[in-house]
């Protein structure tokens, strides 16, 4: 069975729709397949709300799509629950509206004016009103991993040496160097994003599909068989 994996989207609806047009053409030629979105639907790009709508609508229509939770999706959920809260894995001093995170772009996609230039309290009040409950529930309930054939899909990577079934959300959405620098066989090919690089790259034990859409690069998709 073929599985497609799409890298970090970061609010770029136009890129996501384009990639799905490639997938639809390939499926029409070769047959049905599952599409896995590797997470980070929101932040930095201009249309995070549109990305969530697109994915929710596709799933509602019966598309065989899996959407995984990324650390940015998690940070957005944290902010909507409590603007003073901080993801425990986020570096101290970086809030959701910090320019490095890109949350202001997400809120702007819901019609919130200049979220980065105003006090947090009114911005939060407007966000609670503007972000549909359906979007909040969708993000909150995203799965953190998916296994199929000889591949294990997650957003950031895994904790090496821990069984795949025992991985926790903090690691699957945030881990970086402890995973990236480990060359051992993890039992399955780990398909991930989170760490932006120039193009999808296959390493001995993992496949990184984050081709830097958040920073002006392309959105990439890979196809895996077996």
N, C-alpha and C positions, 0 to 999 in steps of 0.2 A: 504494500500500500504506500502511496506517495503522501508525504506531508510537506506542506509549505510553512516556512517560518519567516515572519516579517519583523524587522528590527524596530528599535525605539522610534515612536511616531512624533511625540512632542508637539502636538497641536497642528500638525501639517496635514490638514484634510485633503488638499489637492494632491499631495504626494501619495497619500493612502489610497485615494480613489484610483490614481494612475496604476499603482502596484496591483490593486485588485482587478483592474482591466487586463493586465498581463496574466494574472492567475486564471481569470475566467476564460481567456483565449486558450491557455494551456490545458485547462480542464476539458474544454470543448473538444480538444484534439486527443487527449490521453485518458480521460475518464475522471470520475469524482475523486476528491482528496480532502483531507482535513487541513484547515488553515490555522496556524497558531500565531497569535500576536504576542510578542515577547514582553510587552509592558511599556510603561512610560507613555501613556496615551496623552498626557497633559503637560503643560508648562512650556514656556519659551516661544512656541509657535503661535500663530494668530487665531487658530480656530479649534481650541480644545473642546468646546461645547459641541461643535459640529462633528468632531472625531467620535465623541461618545455617542451622539445620536446615530451616526452612520453604523457603528458597531452594534448598538442595541437593536436597531432596525433590521440589520442583516440577520442577527440571531433570531429575532422574532419571526422573520420570514422563513426560517428553517435552514439557513446556511450552516454548514458544518464548520463553524468558527469557534476557536478557543481563544479567550482573551485573558492573559495573565496579569497579575498585579506587579507594577513596578514601584520603585521607591517614590517617584514623583506622584503617582496615583495615591499612594499611602499618605504622603505629606498633605495633599489636597484634602483628603478625608479628615486628617487630624485638624487642619485649619477650620473646616466647616463644623467640627464638633466643639472646638474651643480655640479661639484665635491666639490665646496665650500659651497654648500647648506647643510642644516641639517633639518631633519624631526623636525617640531616644537614640537613634543611630546617626542623626544629623549633627555635624560639628557645632559646638557651642558658639553662639553669636550669630548664627544664620537662621533667620525666621523665614516663613513661607513667602513673604513679600520682598525678601532680599533680592537684589538684581541677579545674583548668582543662581538663584533657584528658578526664577521665571514665573512665579505664581501670579504676578500682576497681569501677565498676558492672558493667563487662564481666566481670571476674573473679568478682564476686559471683554473676553469672548462671550460673556453672559450679560454684557451691557453695562457693567460697572465702570463709572467714569474715573479715570486717573487713580486707580487703587493704590499705586505706589507713592502718591504725593499727598495723601490725606491721612488723618488719624485712623488707627486700626479699627476702633469701635464702630464708627459709622460704615466703614467699608465692610466689616463683618456682618453688620445688620443687613446691609443691602445684599450681600452674598447669600445669606440664609433665605432671603426672599427670592432671589433670582435663580439660584441653582435648583432645578427640579428635584423633588424627592427621589424620583426614579433614577436620576443620575447618581445621587448620593448612594442609593442602595446598590446600584450596579457596581460602583467603584469599591464599596465596602465589601462586597461579596465575591470579588474576583478571586479565582483560584491562584495559588502561589506556585504551582508546578503542574506539569502534564507529562505523562510517559506514554510513548508509543514505539513499538518495535524496539530498535536498539538505541533510541534517543531519549534523553531526559531534558525537558524544556523548562527553563526558569528565567527570571529576569537578570539577575546579577551573577549567579553561580552557586556553588555548593561549598559546604565546609568539608574539605578533604578528610578522609578517614571516618566520616560519619555515614551510616547507611542512607541511601537515597530516601527511603521511607521515613527516616527520622530527622530530616532536615527541617529547620524552623524558619518562620517568616523573616525574621531579622536578617538571617544569612542569605536566604534566597532573593531578597530584594535589595540588599546593600553590600554584600561581601565584595571585596576587590582583590588586593594583592595576595592574600593567603590562598585564594583560589587560582588567580592568574599565574602565579609563580610556581604552582605545583604541577609536576609533570607525570604524576602517577596515573595509572588506568583507574577510572572511577566506576567501571562496570558497564556503563553506557556512555555514548557520546553526549556531552553536556552542551546543549544549544542555548546560548545566552546573548544578552546585550549588555547595557549599563555602562560599559567602558567604550567610549567613542573612539573609533579608528577610521581609517580612510575607506576601507572596503571590507566586505565579509571575508573572514580569514579562518581557515581550517588549521587547527593545531593538532597535535597528536591525540589529545584527549578531550578537546572542546572545539566548538565552532562559535565564533563571535559574529553576530549579524547586525551590530550597531554601527552603521556607516555615517554617523555624525549628522543626521537630519536636524538635530537640535542646533547645530552650528553652521548651517548653510550647506551641508552635504546632502547626498541623495538618501532616499529611503530604499532599503534593499530587501529583497526576498530571496530565499534559497529553497530549493526543492530537495527533499531527502527521500530515498527509497531504501527500505530494509533497515 
